[in-house]
């Protein structure tokens, strides 16, 4: 048989591989969309709704501060979910673990949409909110590490940066869907109707997204790397302990490198809403348009930076993103504080599309390469879920506290730049 005779079979095999790769990426993108749909819905509702219906009787900024505290609780729960599901993902399999995390996320979001307000059940309303936020956080904690592991372990080596960046499109897309929903509800409902029942509709809609992704995930196979580990019987007994024992410096540096990516994302997309509504007295709907446009822009910049990471090096692109965000911190706050819509939109677009997009586009492949396959789910989950506690979980609350205590935008800009510098130094030390 000559070479030409083998081409059709080779091409067919490649086509099947490409089809499966598309399914894997689609499932992971959908999982990330649901993850950030759930969290964005919560964060947007935190800035616009929860401070009024679950924490009434406070000034707008103080109510937002209390609501952001429940937001932080969810980030703490994410680390628990990362450890728990990282263990099962490395021991039992990536696919079944991801099916479970997806269901937990969806159920938590659905039930948040059914909580009665403080006026009806008193203190039990914020208590229920915190408990469901914890449930939601536990599910989300196990989602990212598994989804990224699935993509990276199915990808050909030369394309891991690109495919992992495609998965990250689920983040701005996950932001877009709830922001579009809340923008439309704000446009067609008066404030009383929106606060009474309108805000609940996007939470209940999460069940639809859940059903779609469960179906897609049921169609994909386990990763080749995990199948090999199963055949050899070489699973780690307690993956998280092995990761901590043999890769502790890497985990610490990874957590540090993650802080600014998640922390600054929530400054651009969460704190900015609260600042513009509560300090500048701008319409929430107008600011949501700015977030929406910036998220749409990031959907295009993420694969671009993923491609650049594959071509010029994941670490280099990640470091460039941190430098860009450190330099952007002060101009961002100046443009935000100007009150001029064009400058506010530009600030958010630069923050999300350029600053966050450059770091996040390179991050998936960069962090996944830090750990061997037998503990990859656990190691990646530790980095991805503990880092945001110190970054995204705290940043809206710290920025709001700086604003309440000192009314100084320079302190907020300094805090943003400090996060970027710390994460850049940590990323520099990572091998």
N, C-alpha and C positions, 0 to 999 in steps of 0.2 A: 504494500500500500504506500503510495507516495504522499508527500506533504499536502498536495492539493486535495486528495481524497479525505484527509482528516479535517479540513477546514469547516465543513458544515457542522460536524459534531462539536467541534471546538466552539464555534459561534453559538450553537444552541445552548451549550453548557454555560457560556458567558451571559447569554440572554436570560437564562433562568436565574443566574446569580444576580444580575442587574435587577430583575423583577423582585427578587427577595430583598435586595438592598433597599429598593424603593419602599417596600412594605415596612421594613424595619425602621427606616427614617420617618415614614409617615406616622407609624405608631408612636415613635418617640416624640415627634413634633406635637402630635395630638396630646400626649401625656403632659408635655411641657405647657401646652396651651391651657389644659385644664388646671394644671398646677398654678399657673400665673393668673388664669381667669379667677380661680378661687381666691388667691391672695390679693389680686388687684381689686376685686370686688369688695373684699374686706377693707383694704386700705382706703379705697375711694369712699366707701360708706363710713369709715372712721372719720375722715375729714369732713364729710357733708351731712351725715345722718346720726351716727352712733353717739356723738357728743350731745345731741339734742334729745334723743328718745331713750337712751340708756343711762346718760349722765346729766340729767336736767338740773337746773338751778345754779349752774356755774357760768362764768363769763366764757365767751367762745374759745379763747386760747386755753383757759384752764380745763374746759370740757374736752378740748382736743388733746391736751396733755394726758388726761385720764384715759381717753380712748386709745391713744398711742401706747399706753402702758399695757393694755390687753393685746395690742399688736405685738409687743415685745414678748409676751407670754407664749404666743404662737411660735416665735422663733426659738424659744427655749425647748418647746415640745418637738421641734424639728430635729434637734440633736438626738433626742431619745428615739425618734423614728429612724434616723440614720443608722444608729447603732443596732437597733432591733432588726430592721429589714436588711441591713448590710450583712448581718450574721446569716440570715436565711437565704439571701441572694447568693452568698459564697458557698453555703452548705447544700442548699436544696436546688437552686436554680434561679436564673434571672427572670425568666418568663413568668412563672407562677407567683413569684414575689411581687412583680410589678402589677399583676392582676389584683392582688390584695390591696396594695397601696392605693391604686386607682379607686377602688370601691370605698375605702376609708375617706379619701379626699372628698369624693362626691357626696357621701352621706353627711359628712360634717358640714359642707356648704349648704346642702338642702335644709338641714335642720336649723341653721342660723337664720334662714329666711322665714322660719316659722315661730321664732321667739316673740312672745308678746312684749309690748313696751313696758317701761318702768311704771307708767301711770296705771297699768293693770295689775302687775304682779310684784311691784316694788323691787326690793333688792335682788330678788331671784332672777330678774332680767339680766343685769350685768353678770351675775354668777353663771347663768346658763351660757351667756356669751363667751365667758372665759373658758368654761369647760369644753364647749364645742370648738372654740379656737384651738384648744390643746389637741382635740381629736383630729381636726383638720391639719394641724402642724405635724402630728405623728405620721399621718399618711403622706404628706408632702415631703417629710424628712427622708423617706425611703424611696421617693419617686426619682429624684434627679440622678442619684448615683447609679441606679439600675438602668434608667433610660440611656444615660451616657455610656455606660458599660456595654449595653446592647449594641449601640451604634458603633463604638470604637472596635469591639471584638468582631463585628461583622464586616467592617470596612477593610479594603485593601490598604496596606501601609502608607502608600503615597497619597491617599485621599482622606486620611483621618481628620486632618484639619478642616477640610471643606465640609465633610459630612457632619462633623460635630458642630460646626457653625450653623449648618442647616437646622439641626435640632434646636439651636438657640433662637431661631426665628420664632419658636413657640413663645418666647418671653414677650417681645413686643406685640406679637399677635394675641397672646393671652391678655395683654393690657388693652389692646384695641377693642376686643369684643365687649367687655363690661363697660368701658368708657363710652362706646357707641350706644350701648343700651341705656346707660344712665343719662347720657346727653339727650337721647330721644325722649326719655321719660321726663326729664326736666323741661323739654321744649313743649310737650303736650299736656303736662299735668301742672296744676298749681302747687305751691309749696305744701299746702295742707294735705292734698291727696298723695303727693310724693312721699312725705314723711309718714303718712298713715299706712299705705299699702304699696305704693309704686316701687319703692326701693327693693321690695321683696321679690319682684318678678325675675330679675336676673339671677338671684340665688336659686330659685326654683328651677330655672332653665338649665342649670348645671347638670341635671339628670339626663338631658338629651345628649350633651357632650360625653357624659360618662358612658352611655349606651353605645355610642359610635366607636369610642376608643376600645371598649371591652371587646367589641366584635373584631376590630382590626388586630388587636393583640392576640386574639384566639387563633389567628391565621398564620402567625409567624413562628419560626422554630427557635429552639435554644441556640445560644452562640457556639461556634466551633470551639472556642477556647474552653468553655465550661464543659462541653461534651468530652473533650480530651481529658480534662481533670477528673471527670466522673469515670471514664474508662480506666484511668490509671489509679483511681481511688486515692487521689492526692489532695482532697479537700482539707483545708485547715480545720482543726478541731474547734477552735474558738477564733475565728478570723480577726475580730476586732482586737483581741489580745495580742495576736501575732503581729498585726499592723503596728500596735503601740510598742511592742517589744523591739521589733527590728527596724521600724521606720519612724520612730518618734520625732527625730529632728525634722524629717521631711514633712510630717503632719503639722508640726508647729509652724514651720515656714509657709506651708500651704495655707493654713488658717490665716496667718498674717497677710499673705498675698491676696486672699479672698476679701478681706475686710473692706477695702475701698471699693471694689467692684460692686458689692451689694449695698454698702453704705451710701455711696454717691448716687447709685441708681434710685434709692428711695428719697434722697434729697431732691433730685431732678423731677421725680414723678409723684411723690407723696407730699413731702414738706412744701413743695412749690404750690400745690393746690391750697393747703391750709394757709400759707403766707398770703397768697393773693386774695383769698376770700376773707380771712379774718383781720389782716393788717391793712391791705390796700382797698378792701371793700369792693372788690371786683366780682362780677357775676361768676358763679361756679361753672356755668355752662360755657362761658367764654374761655375760661382756663382749660376746661376739659377738651375744647377744640385744639388748643396748643399741644396738650399731651398726646392727643390722637394723631396729629400730624407728625410729631416727633417719633412716635412709635412706628408709624408707617415708614418713615425715613429709615429707622433702624432695621426694619425687615430687609432693606436692600444693602445696608452697610455691613451687616453681620456676615453674610457669605463672602463679601468682598474682603473683609479682614481675615476671615477663615482661609481664603485662598492665599492671601499674602503671608499668613502664618505658615502654610505649607511650603511656600516658595522661599521665604527669607528666614524662617525660624519662629516657632511658637513663642519662645521666651522673648525674642526681640520685639515682636509685635505687642506682646503683653506689657512689656516695660514702656514702650512708646505710648501706649494707652494711659499708663499711670502718670507719665510726665505731662501728657496733654491735659489730664484732669487736674493736676496740681497747678498748672499755669492758668487753667480756665476758672478756678475757684473764685477769685476776686472779681473778674469780669462778669461771671454768672450772677453773683449777688448784686452787683451794680445794675445790671440789666433788669434783674427781677425787681429791685427796689425802685426803679425808675417809674413804674406804673404805666409805661408805654407798651401797648399790646404787641407792637412789632418787635420791640426789644425783648419782651418776655418770651414770645414765641421763639425768637432766635436763640435765647439762652437755653431754653429747654431742648430745642433741636440740636444745638451743639453738644449739650450735656449727654443726651441719650444717643444721638446718631453718631457722633464722632468720639466723644470721651468714653462712654460706656461701651459703645459698639466695638471700638478697637480692642479693648481688653477682653470683652466677653466673646468676641469672635475667635480669639486665640485660646481662650481658657479651657474649653472642653478637652481638646487634644493634649494641651500642655499638662493639665492636672492628671489626666488618665494615664499618661506615660510615667507617672511617678511611682506606680505600684504594679507588682506582678499580678497575673490573672487570678491566682488562688485567693488573693485578698483585695482585689481591685474594688469590688463593690463596697466593702467595709472601709477601706482607706479613703476612697473618693468621697464616700458619704460623710466621714468624719470631717474632712476638710470643708466640704460644701455646706454642711449644716452647722458646724461650730463657728466657722468664719462669719456667717451672716448674723449670729447672735451679737457679736461685737461690732458688726457693720450695719447691715440693714435693719436689724431689730432695734438698735439703739439710736441710729442717726436721726430719724424724725423727732424722737423724744428729746434728744440732746439739743438739736437745733431749735426746737420749740422752747425748751427750758432756757437756752441762751437768749432767745428773743424776749421771753417773759421777764427774766431776771435783769438783763442789761440793755435790751433794746439796741443791740449793736450788731449790725450786719457784718462788720469786720471780723468779729469773733467767729461767726458762722463760716465765713470764707476761710479763716485760719484753720478751723476744725476740718473743713473739707480738704484743704491742702495737706494737712497733717496726715489724714487717712491715706491719701494718695502716695505720700512720701514713704510712710511705713510699709504699705503694700509693695511699692516698687523695690524697696531695699530687701524685703523678704523674697520677692520673686527673683531678684538678682542672685540670691544665695542658693536657690533651688537648682538641682542638677537636671 
